[in-house]
Amino acid sequence: MSSDDDSETTRTDTEDSRFSVERYSVVLNRFVHGVEMVAATVFAILFATGVVDLMLQIADAVRNGNITDPLVVIGFIDTGLLLLIIVEVYQTVLAYVEENQTRRIVQLVIYTGVIAMVRKAIIFRTGEYATVQDALIAAGAYALLIFALVSLLFAERVYGDDTPLMAG
């Protein structure tokens, strides 16, 4: 074998190796994309199931006369906010699937956090804690998290680049 044959074989082996890696990368990307779509589908199904469940809860409360009970109404609000969190997570998964800008994904994560913390604040009950001090610590932590999330949202809107905010 000549020296030219060896260099030709090495070049072909390198090209074959690169081609194999690229093919594997394409197959792996398709797999991940498929899993992301499955995750989006699961969240869509969870949302639809939750909406039906909320409607059934409201109908049951109307039928039983409990619709004016503040705790029952707070339960509806809690469920509704949980459904909004599911929608935000669904939109975040779709943003990943559609390979949207990082800014959009960050916005969705912040919105999800704000909704989750507002939900926690709405359903917060001091009686669920062993001591008043425990309740006060939890309330302070919730307030700090809400403040931090709102600050992040404000900073993102004010100091983010000039690309348009979330398109509907």
DSSP file (Angstrom, degrees, kcal/mol; ACC not computed):
  #  RESIDUE AA STRUCTURE BP1 BP2  ACC     N-H-->O    O-->H-N    N-H-->O    O-->H-N    TCO  KAPPA ALPHA  PHI   PSI    X-CA   Y-CA   Z-CA
    1    1 A M              0   0    0      0, 0.0     2,-0.1     0, 0.0     0, 0.0   0.000 360.0 360.0 360.0 139.0    0.0    0.0    0.0
    2    2 A S     >  -     0   0    0      1,-0.1     4,-1.6     4,-0.0     5,-0.1  -0.398 360.0-107.9 -89.0 169.4    1.2    3.4   -0.8
    3    3 A S  H  > S+     0   0    0      1,-0.2     4,-1.9     2,-0.2     5,-0.2   0.833 119.4  57.3 -64.1 -34.3    1.2    6.5    1.4
    4    4 A D  H  > S+     0   0    0      1,-0.2     4,-2.0     2,-0.2    -1,-0.2   0.876 104.0  52.4 -66.0 -37.4   -1.6    8.0   -0.7
    5    5 A D  H  > S+     0   0    0      2,-0.2     4,-2.3     1,-0.2    -1,-0.2   0.891 108.5  51.0 -64.9 -39.9   -3.8    4.9   -0.1
    6    6 A D  H  X S+     0   0    0     -4,-1.6     4,-2.4     2,-0.2    -2,-0.2   0.906 110.9  47.0 -65.0 -42.3   -3.3    5.3    3.7
    7    7 A S  H  X S+     0   0    0     -4,-1.9     4,-2.3     2,-0.2    -1,-0.2   0.866 111.8  51.7 -69.3 -34.1   -4.2    9.0    3.7
    8    8 A E  H  X S+     0   0    0     -4,-2.0     4,-2.2     2,-0.2    -2,-0.2   0.912 111.0  47.6 -65.8 -42.6   -7.3    8.2    1.6
    9    9 A T  H  X S+     0   0    0     -4,-2.3     4,-2.7     2,-0.2    -2,-0.2   0.908 112.5  49.1 -65.0 -43.3   -8.4    5.5    4.0
   10   10 A T  H  X S+     0   0    0     -4,-2.4     4,-2.4     2,-0.2    -2,-0.2   0.911 111.4  49.1 -63.5 -43.3   -7.9    7.8    7.0
   11   11 A R  H  X S+     0   0    0     -4,-2.3     4,-2.4     2,-0.2    -1,-0.2   0.912 112.8  47.6 -63.5 -42.0   -9.8   10.6    5.4
   12   12 A T  H  X S+     0   0    0     -4,-2.2     4,-2.8     2,-0.2    -2,-0.2   0.906 111.3  50.6 -66.3 -42.2  -12.7    8.2    4.5
   13   13 A D  H  X S+     0   0    0     -4,-2.7     4,-2.4     2,-0.2    -2,-0.2   0.906 111.9  48.0 -62.1 -41.2  -12.7    6.7    8.1
   14   14 A T  H  X S+     0   0    0     -4,-2.4     4,-2.6     2,-0.2    -2,-0.2   0.918 113.1  47.3 -65.4 -44.0  -12.8   10.3    9.5
   15   15 A E  H  X S+     0   0    0     -4,-2.4     4,-2.5     2,-0.2    -2,-0.2   0.905 112.8  49.4 -64.8 -40.9  -15.7   11.3    7.2
   16   16 A D  H  X S+     0   0    0     -4,-2.8     4,-2.3     2,-0.2    -2,-0.2   0.903 111.7  49.1 -62.7 -41.6  -17.5    8.0    8.0
   17   17 A S  H  X S+     0   0    0     -4,-2.4     4,-2.3     2,-0.2    -2,-0.2   0.922 112.3  47.1 -64.3 -44.5  -17.1    8.7   11.7
   18   18 A R  H  X S+     0   0    0     -4,-2.6     4,-2.5     1,-0.2    -2,-0.2   0.908 111.9  51.1 -63.6 -41.9  -18.3   12.3   11.4
   19   19 A F  H  X S+     0   0    0     -4,-2.5     4,-2.4     2,-0.2    -1,-0.2   0.894 109.9  50.2 -62.1 -40.8  -21.3   11.1    9.3
   20   20 A S  H  X S+     0   0    0     -4,-2.3     4,-2.5     2,-0.2    -2,-0.2   0.904 110.9  48.6 -64.9 -42.1  -22.2    8.5   12.0
   21   21 A V  H  X S+     0   0    0     -4,-2.3     4,-2.5     2,-0.2    -2,-0.2   0.915 112.3  48.7 -64.7 -42.7  -22.0   11.1   14.8
   22   22 A E  H  X S+     0   0    0     -4,-2.5     4,-2.2     2,-0.2    -2,-0.2   0.906 111.9  48.9 -64.5 -41.6  -24.2   13.5   12.8
   23   23 A R  H  X S+     0   0    0     -4,-2.4     4,-2.5     2,-0.2    -2,-0.2   0.920 111.8  49.1 -63.1 -43.4  -26.7   10.7   12.0
   24   24 A Y  H  X S+     0   0    0     -4,-2.5     4,-2.8     1,-0.2    -2,-0.2   0.909 110.0  51.8 -61.9 -41.7  -26.8    9.7   15.7
   25   25 A S  H  X S+     0   0    0     -4,-2.5     4,-2.6     2,-0.2    -1,-0.2   0.903 109.9  48.9 -61.8 -41.8  -27.3   13.4   16.7
   26   26 A V  H  X S+     0   0    0     -4,-2.2     4,-2.2     2,-0.2    -2,-0.2   0.925 113.1  46.9 -63.8 -45.0  -30.2   13.7   14.3
   27   27 A V  H  X S+     0   0    0     -4,-2.5     4,-2.1     1,-0.2    -2,-0.2   0.917 113.4  48.7 -63.3 -43.3  -31.9   10.5   15.6
   28   28 A L  H  X S+     0   0    0     -4,-2.8     4,-2.6     2,-0.2    -2,-0.2   0.901 110.1  51.4 -64.6 -41.2  -31.3   11.6   19.2
   29   29 A N  H  X S+     0   0    0     -4,-2.6     4,-2.6     1,-0.2    -1,-0.2   0.901 109.6  50.3 -62.3 -40.9  -32.8   15.1   18.5
   30   30 A R  H  X S+     0   0    0     -4,-2.2     4,-2.4     2,-0.2    -1,-0.2   0.900 110.5  50.3 -63.5 -40.1  -35.9   13.5   16.9
   31   31 A F  H  X S+     0   0    0     -4,-2.1     4,-2.4     2,-0.2    -2,-0.2   0.947 112.0  46.2 -62.3 -48.9  -36.3   11.3   20.0
   32   32 A V  H  X S+     0   0    0     -4,-2.6     4,-2.6     1,-0.2    -2,-0.2   0.908 111.9  51.9 -61.7 -42.0  -36.0   14.2   22.4
   33   33 A H  H  X S+     0   0    0     -4,-2.6     4,-2.2     1,-0.2    -1,-0.2   0.910 109.5  50.4 -60.0 -42.5  -38.4   16.2   20.2
   34   34 A G  H  X S+     0   0    0     -4,-2.4     4,-2.1     2,-0.2    -2,-0.2   0.908 110.4  48.7 -62.3 -42.5  -40.9   13.3   20.4
   35   35 A V  H  X S+     0   0    0     -4,-2.4     4,-2.6     2,-0.2    -2,-0.2   0.895 109.6  52.8 -65.1 -40.0  -40.6   13.0   24.2
   36   36 A E  H  X S+     0   0    0     -4,-2.6     4,-2.5     1,-0.2    -1,-0.2   0.907 108.9  49.8 -61.1 -41.1  -41.2   16.8   24.4
   37   37 A M  H  X S+     0   0    0     -4,-2.2     4,-2.3     2,-0.2    -2,-0.2   0.885 109.3  51.4 -65.6 -38.2  -44.3   16.4   22.3
   38   38 A V  H  X S+     0   0    0     -4,-2.1     4,-2.5     2,-0.2    -2,-0.2   0.928 110.1  49.9 -62.5 -44.2  -45.5   13.6   24.6
   39   39 A A  H  X S+     0   0    0     -4,-2.6     4,-2.3     1,-0.2    -2,-0.2   0.916 110.3  49.8 -60.3 -43.9  -44.9   15.8   27.6
   40   40 A A  H  X S+     0   0    0     -4,-2.5     4,-2.2     1,-0.2    -1,-0.2   0.902 110.7  50.5 -61.3 -41.0  -46.9   18.6   26.0
   41   41 A T  H  X S+     0   0    0     -4,-2.3     4,-2.4     2,-0.2    -2,-0.2   0.906 108.2  52.2 -64.0 -41.9  -49.7   16.2   25.3
   42   42 A V  H  X S+     0   0    0     -4,-2.5     4,-2.6     1,-0.2    -2,-0.2   0.922 110.9  47.4 -60.9 -44.0  -49.7   15.0   28.9
   43   43 A F  H  X S+     0   0    0     -4,-2.3     4,-2.4     2,-0.2    -1,-0.2   0.873 110.5  52.0 -66.9 -35.8  -50.0   18.6   30.1
   44   44 A A  H  X S+     0   0    0     -4,-2.2     4,-2.4     2,-0.2    -1,-0.2   0.914 111.6  46.8 -64.3 -42.0  -52.8   19.3   27.6
   45   45 A I  H  X S+     0   0    0     -4,-2.4     4,-2.7     2,-0.2     5,-0.2   0.907 111.4  51.5 -66.0 -42.1  -54.7   16.3   28.9
   46   46 A L  H  X S+     0   0    0     -4,-2.6     4,-2.5     2,-0.2    -2,-0.2   0.916 110.7  49.1 -59.8 -42.8  -54.1   17.3   32.5
   47   47 A F  H  X S+     0   0    0     -4,-2.4     4,-2.4     2,-0.2    -2,-0.2   0.941 112.0  47.0 -62.7 -47.9  -55.5   20.7   31.7
   48   48 A A  H  X S+     0   0    0     -4,-2.4     4,-2.1     1,-0.2    -2,-0.2   0.909 113.6  48.7 -61.6 -42.5  -58.6   19.4   30.0
   49   49 A T  H  X S+     0   0    0     -4,-2.7     4,-2.5     1,-0.2    -1,-0.2   0.904 111.2  51.0 -63.5 -41.3  -59.2   16.9   32.8
   50   50 A G  H  X S+     0   0    0     -4,-2.5     4,-2.7    -5,-0.2    -2,-0.2   0.882 108.2  51.2 -64.6 -39.1  -58.8   19.7   35.4
   51   51 A V  H  X S+     0   0    0     -4,-2.4     4,-2.4     2,-0.2    -1,-0.2   0.934 111.8  47.0 -64.0 -45.4  -61.2   22.0   33.6
   52   52 A V  H  X S+     0   0    0     -4,-2.1     4,-2.3     1,-0.2    -2,-0.2   0.928 112.8  49.9 -61.5 -44.4  -63.9   19.3   33.5
   53   53 A D  H  X S+     0   0    0     -4,-2.5     4,-2.5     1,-0.2    -2,-0.2   0.908 109.9  50.7 -61.4 -42.5  -63.2   18.5   37.2
   54   54 A L  H  X S+     0   0    0     -4,-2.7     4,-2.5     1,-0.2    -1,-0.2   0.910 109.7  50.3 -62.2 -42.2  -63.5   22.2   38.1
   55   55 A M  H  X S+     0   0    0     -4,-2.4     4,-2.4     1,-0.2    -1,-0.2   0.902 111.2  48.9 -63.4 -39.5  -66.9   22.4   36.3
   56   56 A L  H  X S+     0   0    0     -4,-2.3     4,-2.4     2,-0.2    -2,-0.2   0.892 110.2  51.5 -66.3 -39.2  -68.1   19.4   38.1
   57   57 A Q  H  X S+     0   0    0     -4,-2.5     4,-2.4     2,-0.2    -2,-0.2   0.922 111.5  47.1 -62.4 -44.1  -67.0   20.8   41.5
   58   58 A I  H  X S+     0   0    0     -4,-2.5     4,-2.4     2,-0.2    -2,-0.2   0.928 112.2  49.6 -64.5 -44.8  -68.8   24.1   40.8
   59   59 A A  H  X S+     0   0    0     -4,-2.4     4,-2.4     1,-0.2    -1,-0.2   0.900 111.7  49.3 -60.5 -41.1  -72.0   22.2   39.7
   60   60 A D  H  X S+     0   0    0     -4,-2.4     4,-2.3     2,-0.2     6,-0.3   0.899 110.6  50.0 -65.3 -40.9  -71.8   20.1   42.8
   61   61 A A  H  X>S+     0   0    0     -4,-2.4     5,-1.6     2,-0.2     6,-1.1   0.884 111.6  48.6 -66.0 -38.1  -71.4   23.2   45.0
   62   62 A V  H ><5S+     0   0    0     -4,-2.4     3,-0.5     4,-0.2    -2,-0.2   0.931 112.6  48.3 -65.0 -44.8  -74.4   24.9   43.3
   63   63 A R  H 3<5S+     0   0    0     -4,-2.4    -2,-0.2     1,-0.2    -1,-0.2   0.872 115.9  43.1 -64.6 -37.8  -76.5   21.7   43.8
   64   64 A N  H 3<5S-     0   0    0     -4,-2.3    -1,-0.2    -5,-0.2    -2,-0.2   0.553 110.9-118.5 -85.5  -8.0  -75.5   21.4   47.5
   65   65 A G  T X<5S+     0   0    0     -4,-0.9     3,-0.5    -3,-0.5    -3,-0.2   0.600  82.9 117.6  81.3  11.1  -75.9   25.1   48.2
   66   66 A N  G > < +     0   0    0     -5,-1.6     3,-1.8    -6,-0.3     6,-0.2   0.371  37.7 102.6 -89.8   4.9  -72.2   25.5   49.2
   67   67 A I  G 3  S+     0   0    0     -6,-1.1    -1,-0.2     1,-0.3    -5,-0.1   0.736  80.6  50.7 -63.9 -22.4  -71.4   27.9   46.4
   68   68 A T  G <  S+     0   0    0     -3,-0.5    -1,-0.3    -7,-0.2    -2,-0.1   0.482  80.9 112.0 -93.6  -2.9  -71.5   30.9   48.8
   69   69 A D    X>  -     0   0    0     -3,-1.8     4,-2.3     1,-0.2     3,-0.6  -0.588  65.2-143.6 -71.4 120.6  -69.1   29.2   51.3
   70   70 A P  H 3> S+     0   0    0      0, 0.0     4,-2.6     0, 0.0     5,-0.2   0.850  99.1  53.6 -56.4 -36.4  -65.8   31.2   51.2
   71   71 A L  H 3> S+     0   0    0      2,-0.2     4,-1.7     1,-0.2     5,-0.1   0.866 108.7  49.5 -67.5 -34.7  -63.7   28.1   51.7
   72   72 A V  H <> S+     0   0    0     -3,-0.6     4,-1.8    -6,-0.2    -1,-0.2   0.916 111.6  48.5 -68.2 -43.1  -65.4   26.4   48.7
   73   73 A V  H  X S+     0   0    0     -4,-2.3     4,-2.4     1,-0.2    -2,-0.2   0.907 109.7  52.1 -63.9 -41.6  -64.8   29.5   46.5
   74   74 A I  H  X S+     0   0    0     -4,-2.6     4,-2.8     1,-0.2    -1,-0.2   0.879 106.4  55.1 -61.6 -36.7  -61.2   29.6   47.6
   75   75 A G  H  X S+     0   0    0     -4,-1.7     4,-2.4     2,-0.2    -1,-0.2   0.895 107.5  49.2 -61.8 -39.8  -61.0   25.9   46.6
   76   76 A F  H  X S+     0   0    0     -4,-1.8     4,-2.9     2,-0.2    -2,-0.2   0.923 111.9  48.2 -63.4 -44.2  -62.3   26.9   43.1
   77   77 A I  H  X S+     0   0    0     -4,-2.4     4,-2.8     2,-0.2     5,-0.2   0.917 110.6  51.9 -62.7 -42.9  -59.7   29.7   42.9
   78   78 A D  H  X S+     0   0    0     -4,-2.8     4,-2.2     1,-0.2    -2,-0.2   0.931 112.1  45.5 -57.9 -47.6  -57.0   27.3   44.0
   79   79 A T  H  X S+     0   0    0     -4,-2.4     4,-2.2     2,-0.2    -2,-0.2   0.913 112.3  51.6 -64.0 -42.7  -58.0   24.8   41.3
   80   80 A G  H  X S+     0   0    0     -4,-2.9     4,-1.9     1,-0.2    -2,-0.2   0.907 110.7  47.4 -61.4 -42.5  -58.2   27.5   38.7
   81   81 A L  H  X S+     0   0    0     -4,-2.8     4,-2.1     2,-0.2    -1,-0.2   0.872 109.3  54.1 -67.6 -36.0  -54.7   28.8   39.5
   82   82 A L  H  X S+     0   0    0     -4,-2.2     4,-2.2    -5,-0.2    -1,-0.2   0.893 107.2  51.7 -62.4 -38.7  -53.4   25.3   39.4
   83   83 A L  H  X S+     0   0    0     -4,-2.2     4,-2.2     2,-0.2    -2,-0.2   0.887 107.5  52.2 -64.5 -38.4  -54.9   25.0   35.9
   84   84 A L  H  X S+     0   0    0     -4,-1.9     4,-2.5     2,-0.2    -2,-0.2   0.883 107.4  52.4 -64.5 -37.2  -53.1   28.2   34.9
   85   85 A I  H  X S+     0   0    0     -4,-2.1     4,-2.6     2,-0.2    -2,-0.2   0.921 108.2  50.8 -62.9 -42.8  -49.8   26.7   36.2
   86   86 A I  H  X S+     0   0    0     -4,-2.2     4,-2.6     1,-0.2    -2,-0.2   0.912 110.1  50.2 -60.5 -42.0  -50.4   23.7   34.0
   87   87 A V  H  X S+     0   0    0     -4,-2.2     4,-2.7     2,-0.2    -2,-0.2   0.919 110.6  49.3 -62.8 -43.4  -51.1   25.9   31.0
   88   88 A E  H  X S+     0   0    0     -4,-2.5     4,-2.1     2,-0.2    -2,-0.2   0.904 111.7  48.1 -63.7 -41.1  -47.8   27.9   31.7
   89   89 A V  H  X S+     0   0    0     -4,-2.6     4,-2.5     2,-0.2    -1,-0.2   0.913 111.4  51.6 -64.8 -41.2  -45.8   24.6   32.0
   90   90 A Y  H  X S+     0   0    0     -4,-2.6     4,-2.5     1,-0.2    -2,-0.2   0.929 110.5  47.9 -58.2 -46.5  -47.5   23.4   28.8
   91   91 A Q  H  X S+     0   0    0     -4,-2.7     4,-2.2     1,-0.2    -1,-0.2   0.857 109.9  53.2 -65.1 -34.4  -46.5   26.7   27.0
   92   92 A T  H  X S+     0   0    0     -4,-2.1     4,-2.0     2,-0.2    -1,-0.2   0.927 109.1  48.3 -64.8 -44.5  -42.9   26.3   28.4
   93   93 A V  H  X S+     0   0    0     -4,-2.5     4,-2.5     1,-0.2    -2,-0.2   0.926 112.0  49.7 -61.0 -44.3  -42.7   22.8   27.0
   94   94 A L  H  X S+     0   0    0     -4,-2.5     4,-3.1     1,-0.2    -1,-0.2   0.881 106.4  55.9 -62.3 -37.3  -44.0   24.1   23.6
   95   95 A A  H  <>S+     0   0    0     -4,-2.2     5,-2.8     1,-0.2     4,-0.3   0.898 109.8  46.2 -62.4 -39.0  -41.4   26.9   23.7
   96   96 A Y  H ><5S+     0   0    0     -4,-2.0     3,-1.0     3,-0.2    -2,-0.2   0.930 113.2  49.3 -65.5 -44.8  -38.7   24.3   24.0
   97   97 A V  H 3<5S+     0   0    0     -4,-2.5    -2,-0.2     1,-0.3    -1,-0.2   0.915 114.5  44.0 -60.3 -44.2  -40.2   22.1   21.3
   98   98 A E  T 3<5S-     0   0    0     -4,-3.1    -1,-0.3    -5,-0.2    -2,-0.2   0.455 109.5-127.2 -81.9   0.1  -40.5   25.1   18.9
   99   99 A E  T < 5 -     0   0    0     -3,-1.0    -3,-0.2    -4,-0.3    -4,-0.1   0.914  43.7-179.8  53.3  48.3  -37.0   26.2   20.0
  100  100 A N      < -     0   0    0     -5,-2.8    -1,-0.1     1,-0.2     5,-0.0  -0.112  37.3 -68.8 -69.3 172.9  -38.1   29.7   20.9
  101  101 A Q     >  -     0   0    0      1,-0.1     4,-1.6     4,-0.0     3,-0.4  -0.283  41.1-120.0 -61.9 148.7  -35.9   32.4   22.1
  102  102 A T  H  > S+     0   0    0      1,-0.2     4,-2.7     2,-0.2     5,-0.2   0.847 112.5  62.9 -58.6 -34.7  -34.5   31.9   25.6
  103  103 A R  H  > S+     0   0    0      1,-0.2     4,-2.5     2,-0.2    -1,-0.2   0.905 101.8  49.4 -60.0 -42.9  -36.2   35.2   26.6
  104  104 A R  H  > S+     0   0    0     -3,-0.4     4,-2.3     2,-0.2    -1,-0.2   0.906 111.4  49.0 -63.1 -41.8  -39.6   33.7   26.0
  105  105 A I  H  X S+     0   0    0     -4,-1.6     4,-2.3     2,-0.2    -2,-0.2   0.912 110.9  50.1 -65.0 -42.4  -38.8   30.6   28.0
  106  106 A V  H  X S+     0   0    0     -4,-2.7     4,-2.5     2,-0.2    -2,-0.2   0.919 109.6  51.8 -62.1 -43.2  -37.5   32.7   30.9
  107  107 A Q  H  X S+     0   0    0     -4,-2.5     4,-3.0     1,-0.2     5,-0.2   0.939 109.8  49.1 -57.5 -47.5  -40.7   34.8   30.8
  108  108 A L  H  X S+     0   0    0     -4,-2.3     4,-2.4     1,-0.2    -1,-0.2   0.896 110.9  49.5 -61.7 -40.5  -42.9   31.6   30.9
  109  109 A V  H  X S+     0   0    0     -4,-2.3     4,-2.2     2,-0.2    -1,-0.2   0.911 112.4  47.8 -65.8 -41.4  -40.9   30.2   33.8
  110  110 A I  H  X S+     0   0    0     -4,-2.5     4,-2.7     2,-0.2    -2,-0.2   0.936 111.7  49.9 -64.8 -45.6  -41.2   33.5   35.7
  111  111 A Y  H  X S+     0   0    0     -4,-3.0     4,-2.7     1,-0.2     5,-0.2   0.909 110.1  51.3 -58.8 -42.1  -45.0   33.7   35.0
  112  112 A T  H  X S+     0   0    0     -4,-2.4     4,-2.5    -5,-0.2    -1,-0.2   0.923 110.8  48.4 -61.1 -43.7  -45.4   30.1   36.2
  113  113 A G  H  X S+     0   0    0     -4,-2.2     4,-2.4     2,-0.2    -2,-0.2   0.905 111.0  49.9 -63.4 -42.2  -43.5   31.0   39.4
  114  114 A V  H  X S+     0   0    0     -4,-2.7     4,-2.6     2,-0.2     5,-0.2   0.944 112.8  46.6 -62.3 -47.6  -45.6   34.1   40.0
  115  115 A I  H  X S+     0   0    0     -4,-2.7     4,-2.4     1,-0.2    -2,-0.2   0.916 112.5  50.7 -61.2 -42.9  -48.9   32.2   39.5
  116  116 A A  H  X S+     0   0    0     -4,-2.5     4,-2.1    -5,-0.2    -1,-0.2   0.906 113.0  45.0 -62.7 -41.8  -47.7   29.4   41.8
  117  117 A M  H  X S+     0   0    0     -4,-2.4     4,-2.4     2,-0.2    -1,-0.2   0.874 111.5  51.5 -73.5 -35.9  -46.7   31.8   44.6
  118  118 A V  H  X S+     0   0    0     -4,-2.6     4,-2.5     2,-0.2    -2,-0.2   0.914 109.5  52.1 -63.3 -40.6  -49.9   33.8   44.3
  119  119 A R  H  X S+     0   0    0     -4,-2.4     4,-2.2    -5,-0.2    -2,-0.2   0.933 109.3  49.0 -58.4 -46.9  -51.8   30.5   44.6
  120  120 A K  H  < S+     0   0    0     -4,-2.1     4,-0.5     1,-0.2    -1,-0.2   0.894 111.5  49.9 -61.3 -39.3  -49.8   29.6   47.7
  121  121 A A  H >< S+     0   0    0     -4,-2.4     3,-0.6     1,-0.2    -1,-0.2   0.886 109.9  50.7 -67.2 -38.3  -50.6   33.1   49.2
  122  122 A I  H 3< S+     0   0    0     -4,-2.5    -2,-0.2     1,-0.2    -1,-0.2   0.896 116.4  39.2 -67.5 -39.6  -54.3   32.7   48.4
  123  123 A I  T 3< S+     0   0    0     -4,-2.2    -1,-0.2    -5,-0.2    -2,-0.2   0.401  86.2 129.9 -92.1   4.5  -54.7   29.3   50.1
  124  124 A F    <   -     0   0    0     -3,-0.6     2,-0.4    -4,-0.5     3,-0.1  -0.389  32.8-179.5 -62.7 127.6  -52.3   30.2   53.0
  125  125 A R    >   -     0   0    0     -2,-0.2     3,-1.6     1,-0.1     4,-0.1  -0.989  25.4-152.7-131.8 122.5  -53.9   29.3   56.3
  126  126 A T  G >  S+     0   0    0     -2,-0.4     3,-1.7     1,-0.3     9,-0.1   0.797  93.5  69.0 -64.1 -27.3  -52.1   30.0   59.6
  127  127 A G  G 3  S+     0   0    0      1,-0.3    -1,-0.3    -3,-0.1    -3,-0.0   0.635  85.4  69.7 -67.2 -12.8  -53.9   27.1   61.3
  128  128 A E  G <  S+     0   0    0     -3,-1.6     2,-0.3     3,-0.0    -1,-0.3   0.485  89.1  78.7 -82.5  -2.0  -52.0   24.6   59.1
  129  129 A Y  S <  S-     0   0    0     -3,-1.7     6,-0.1    -4,-0.1     4,-0.0  -0.805  80.8-129.5-110.8 150.0  -48.8   25.4   61.0
  130  130 A A  S    S+     0   0    0     -2,-0.3     2,-0.3     1,-0.1    -1,-0.1   0.871  90.5  15.6 -64.9 -38.7  -47.8   24.1   64.4
  131  131 A T  S  > S-     0   0    0      1,-0.1     4,-1.8    -3,-0.0     5,-0.1  -0.884  74.9-115.7-133.1 164.1  -46.9   27.5   65.8
  132  132 A V  H  > S+     0   0    0     -2,-0.3     4,-2.6     1,-0.2     5,-0.2   0.868 117.6  57.4 -64.8 -36.5  -47.6   31.1   64.9
  133  133 A Q  H  > S+     0   0    0      2,-0.2     4,-2.5     1,-0.2    -1,-0.2   0.905 104.9  50.5 -62.3 -41.5  -43.8   31.5   64.4
  134  134 A D  H  > S+     0   0    0      2,-0.2     4,-2.3     1,-0.2    -1,-0.2   0.909 111.6  48.2 -61.4 -42.2  -43.9   28.7   61.8
  135  135 A A  H  X S+     0   0    0     -4,-1.8     4,-2.6     1,-0.2    -2,-0.2   0.904 111.3  50.3 -64.7 -41.0  -46.7   30.4   60.0
  136  136 A L  H  X S+     0   0    0     -4,-2.6     4,-2.5     2,-0.2    -2,-0.2   0.895 110.3  49.6 -65.0 -40.9  -44.9   33.8   60.1
  137  137 A I  H  X S+     0   0    0     -4,-2.5     4,-2.4     2,-0.2    -2,-0.2   0.924 112.7  47.4 -63.7 -44.5  -41.7   32.2   58.7
  138  138 A A  H  X S+     0   0    0     -4,-2.3     4,-2.6     2,-0.2    -2,-0.2   0.922 112.2  49.6 -62.9 -43.8  -43.7   30.6   55.9
  139  139 A A  H  X S+     0   0    0     -4,-2.6     4,-2.5     1,-0.2    -2,-0.2   0.909 111.4  49.2 -62.3 -42.1  -45.5   33.8   55.1
  140  140 A G  H  X S+     0   0    0     -4,-2.5     4,-2.6     2,-0.2    -1,-0.2   0.897 110.7  50.1 -63.2 -40.7  -42.3   35.7   55.0
  141  141 A A  H  X S+     0   0    0     -4,-2.4     4,-2.4     2,-0.2    -2,-0.2   0.915 111.4  48.5 -64.6 -42.6  -40.7   33.2   52.7
  142  142 A Y  H  X S+     0   0    0     -4,-2.6     4,-2.6     2,-0.2    -2,-0.2   0.928 112.3  48.7 -61.7 -45.0  -43.8   33.4   50.4
  143  143 A A  H  X S+     0   0    0     -4,-2.5     4,-2.6     1,-0.2    -2,-0.2   0.909 111.5  49.6 -62.5 -42.7  -43.6   37.2   50.4
  144  144 A L  H  X S+     0   0    0     -4,-2.6     4,-2.5     2,-0.2    -1,-0.2   0.909 112.1  47.7 -63.0 -43.1  -39.8   37.1   49.7
  145  145 A L  H  X S+     0   0    0     -4,-2.4     4,-2.6     2,-0.2    -2,-0.2   0.908 112.4  48.8 -65.1 -42.3  -40.3   34.7   46.8
  146  146 A I  H  X S+     0   0    0     -4,-2.6     4,-2.7     2,-0.2     5,-0.2   0.936 112.5  48.6 -63.2 -45.2  -43.2   36.7   45.3
  147  147 A F  H  X S+     0   0    0     -4,-2.6     4,-2.4     1,-0.2    -2,-0.2   0.920 112.3  48.9 -59.9 -44.3  -41.1   39.9   45.6
  148  148 A A  H  X S+     0   0    0     -4,-2.5     4,-2.4     2,-0.2    -2,-0.2   0.914 112.9  47.1 -63.5 -43.1  -38.1   38.2   43.9
  149  149 A L  H  X S+     0   0    0     -4,-2.6     4,-2.5     2,-0.2    -2,-0.2   0.916 113.0  47.8 -65.9 -43.0  -40.2   36.8   41.1
  150  150 A V  H  X S+     0   0    0     -4,-2.7     4,-2.7     2,-0.2    -1,-0.2   0.891 111.4  51.9 -65.1 -38.0  -41.9   40.1   40.4
  151  151 A S  H  X S+     0   0    0     -4,-2.4     4,-2.9    -5,-0.2    -2,-0.2   0.914 109.9  49.1 -63.0 -42.8  -38.5   41.8   40.5
  152  152 A L  H  X S+     0   0    0     -4,-2.4     4,-2.6     2,-0.2    -2,-0.2   0.916 111.7  49.0 -61.0 -43.5  -37.2   39.3   37.9
  153  153 A L  H  X S+     0   0    0     -4,-2.5     4,-2.2     2,-0.2    -2,-0.2   0.924 112.8  47.4 -63.1 -44.4  -40.3   40.0   35.8
  154  154 A F  H  X S+     0   0    0     -4,-2.7     4,-2.8     2,-0.2     5,-0.3   0.935 113.4  47.9 -61.4 -47.3  -39.8   43.7   36.0
  155  155 A A  H  X S+     0   0    0     -4,-2.9     4,-2.8     1,-0.2     5,-0.4   0.891 111.0  51.4 -62.6 -39.7  -36.1   43.5   35.3
  156  156 A E  H  X S+     0   0    0     -4,-2.6     4,-1.1    -5,-0.2    -1,-0.2   0.905 114.0  43.5 -64.5 -40.8  -36.8   41.2   32.3
  157  157 A R  H  < S+     0   0    0     -4,-2.2    -2,-0.2    -5,-0.2    -1,-0.2   0.902 122.4  36.9 -71.7 -41.0  -39.3   43.6   30.9
  158  158 A V  H  < S+     0   0    0     -4,-2.8    -2,-0.2    -5,-0.2    -3,-0.2   0.915 130.5  27.1 -79.8 -44.2  -37.2   46.8   31.5
  159  159 A Y  H  < S+     0   0    0     -4,-2.8    -3,-0.2    -5,-0.3    -2,-0.2   0.459  93.7 109.8-103.7  -2.0  -33.7   45.5   30.8
  160  160 A G  S  < S-     0   0    0     -4,-1.1    -4,-0.0    -5,-0.4    -3,-0.0  -0.225  81.0 -85.3 -65.9 164.6  -34.5   42.7   28.3
  161  161 A D        -     0   0    0      1,-0.1    -1,-0.1     3,-0.1     0, 0.0  -0.034  46.2 -95.3 -65.6 178.6  -33.5   43.2   24.7
  162  162 A D  S    S+     0   0    0     -3,-0.1    -1,-0.1     2,-0.0     3,-0.1   0.306  82.0 121.9 -84.6   9.8  -35.8   45.0   22.3
  163  163 A T  S    S-     0   0    0      1,-0.1    -3,-0.0     0, 0.0     0, 0.0  -0.442  76.2 -91.7 -69.2 149.2  -37.5   41.9   20.9
  164  164 A P        -     0   0    0      0, 0.0     3,-0.2     0, 0.0    -1,-0.1  -0.250  43.1-110.9 -61.9 146.8  -41.2   41.9   21.3
  165  165 A L  S    S-     0   0    0      1,-0.2   -61,-0.1    -3,-0.1   -62,-0.0  -0.088  70.4 -32.5 -67.5 178.7  -42.6   40.3   24.4
  166  166 A M        -     0   0    0      1,-0.1     2,-0.4   -63,-0.1    -1,-0.2   0.045  64.3-135.1 -41.4 122.4  -44.6   37.1   24.2
  167  167 A A              0   0    0     -3,-0.2    -1,-0.1     1,-0.1     0, 0.0  -0.684 360.0 360.0 -80.6 135.1  -46.5   36.9   21.0
  168  168 A G              0   0    0     -2,-0.4    -1,-0.1     0, 0.0    -2,-0.1   0.484 360.0 360.0 -59.7 360.0  -50.1   35.7   21.6
